Amino acid sequence: MGMTVIQRGVWGLLLWPYILTVSMPLDCKEEPGSLTRCPSISQEKLLDRVIHHAELIYRVSEESCSLFEEMFIPLPLRLQSNQAGFACITKTLPIPSSKSEIEQMSDKWLLHSVLMLVQSWIEPLVYLQTTLDHYDHAPEMLVNKTKWVSEKLVSLEQGVVALIKKMLDEGTFTTTYNEQGLFQYDTLPDMLESVMRDYTLLSCFKKDAHKMETFLKLLKCRQADKYNCA
Amino acid sequence: MLWLLLCLLPPVSYGRIVAQNNAHTERHNHEATGGTTTRPHIYFCRSPNMEDFTCWWHPLSNLTDGEEVTHILTYSKEKEAKLECPDYVTGGPNSCHFDSSHTSIWMVYCLTVTAITTHRNYTSKQHCLDVAEIVQTETPVNLTYNLTDVGGDEMGHNALISWTYPVPAHVQYGWITLVYELQYRRITEPDNWKVKYPLREPQVELLGLPVDDYVVRVRCRAQHSKLWSDWSATLVMSIPPRQSAGKLLVLILVTGVGVVALLVITFSIVLQSKRIKEYFLPPIPKPRIIGIDPLLLKKGNLDEINRHFSNFHSYRPPSYSEEVWDHVSTDDIYLTTPKHSSDAHNPSESERDTLIVPCNPAPLEVSTRHQLTALNPNSYMQNVPPYCSLPNKAFTPPLSIPSPWPMPEIVSLPRTDYSMMEHPSLSNTIPTPDLTFSTSPSPQDFYTCVQLLNESGEVHLVPCLPPPYCREFPPLPRANLDTAEKEEKKKTTNHQTRKNDGGNSEKSEAAVPLLPVAVDNSG
């Protein structure tokens, strides 16, 4: 049927209330009782919260590592900052480490790298918690800290997932990357070896936490100013 | 068919709009009246630490008797499936509590409460929330204050107010950053709150509070949230009047030390008064003459004194007359006014007296004449320092007294400081040099001793020096007088003066010798 202009006008006239209601989503109006406009958190807020998580995780992991080092590792065995890279469990992940490579990463890759890191560390931290309980006189502060960190890491994973969903409009990720393959349990390890391994674990985690924080901050910087971030 | 659809759409959408408006007004009504509605209503949700949260609702109140009702809360996280409340108990009645495993800060929660009665269900409005935005921290507790004094002279006190957050686990590791606000006011001013905001530490120091009673309260909030906690329990702080104990102590200490020092000094002065007095005011020796009791001089009868002294050489008791002594006006003259004047005795008495006359250069010309007129040639008492000897010649130069003597004149020798007093009538043999004045004589120069006293009225004057130096006198050019005669007379005087020398030496310069001191004149 051919429509004349008049007919289209009539359509529009009849349809305008419907358009109005559709444009005002029911769940998203401003109610006096609630504090949100829409049933979804904004991207900026998500990113801020994720960064907040990453900062705290890094800080607490750094404190835990130094505590552990003081208590259990004699001086000559202490790792320098550049030594432990080869022993980390995440070395197999395709995550760049040099500054120039990182700058060339796209937003998508940044987010995915962070997600990979986070997901690969959830299990080892749980393991670390259990081993610390076996120590004779591990300080309570250390135990509490590692526990807190592992909890927040789980929360961080959720956040990054939500952020990816928001920023990249991708589907949800329910599976993790190779989480079984990265970490092997050794049954009844030698005491010294166990201590050294835990120490290595903590140091590696500290480095990776810093990496996560850096990626996320770079992402934030790019949101504000694309070409002026280092 | 198409037209049917078209006709249906507007009413449907219109109905929806109306429904929304109704819901809006209903909510307003509900909040205004508070509970008397036909639907339950979620009115408050709160998270204390961003890890769990609780929601409360108003239940259905429009009930008929005997009706049972249950409430169910359902929620969904963004676009996920609806779930039921995990915990109805922890938060109290009509509440739902979400623990940490059910809480996510990454998604928006939308909740609804359904009241199920036997007849029908009443569903509340949907309430959506973001957990991070409903964070309301706990109320601070343990509000205390400590008073310190303000330094310096200021009145009032400083108060250090401190409190604690009841659940430290919320703020550990920096998970929540707290910001505090403190308000205080005087008890007497109910609405005049003073605000201290923002505070990052759970303590604050209020400076310079005046004396009064104050009410203090504090509250806090998470930095990223807008919701403040409840006000803490108010603290009544009373600033006492300033204790000046510190100042008083200092004052007492200072005055004590000062008094003690004063006492010590006073005692030392009192004990050493004699020595101090001697240091500052050297004692003037009392007049002492060997053989004479000083007390006699002080209090003795004049007759007794005269009797004693008449033993001494050439002493005449003073006679008190009312003669006038001229005042010596020039500066160069050192003459102490004689206390007693003596009568003009008969100059023709033949007693030989030693005479000391303080003689001056010419400026004293006139006054010395006057003075000399009053002199008694035979007895003479005057305040004089020790001088060189005087030839014991009677000396009578009366001027105003009618006497055979003509008026003497002062004659000064050239090239010297000497001046002579002589009578003009006899001035034939004696040259009359010009009067010369010495310009700035020392006190010793003022005293010229009469070296020689002629019968003709001539007086030879020489500068007076202390006794040791008197031997250095140059002799006067005297043509008339026989030097041998002079020396003879001197010797007799020396004899007498030696007697007195012993006593003389004990006198100080300022002493008043009652007897003229005769000193050897080398002549």
Interface residues (C-beta under 8 A of the other chain):
Chain A: W11 L14 L15 P17 Y18 L20 T21 L26 D27 K29 E31 P32 G33 S34 L35 T36 C38 P39 S40 I41 K45 L46 R49 L56 R59 V60 K145 W148 E151 S155 Q158 G159 V161 A162
Chain B: L6 L9 P10 V12 S13 Y14 R16 I17 Q20 R27 E31 I42 Y43 E78 S100 S104 I105 W106 M107 V108 C110 K125 Q126 H127 C128 L129 D130 A132 E133 I134 Q172 Y173 G174 W175
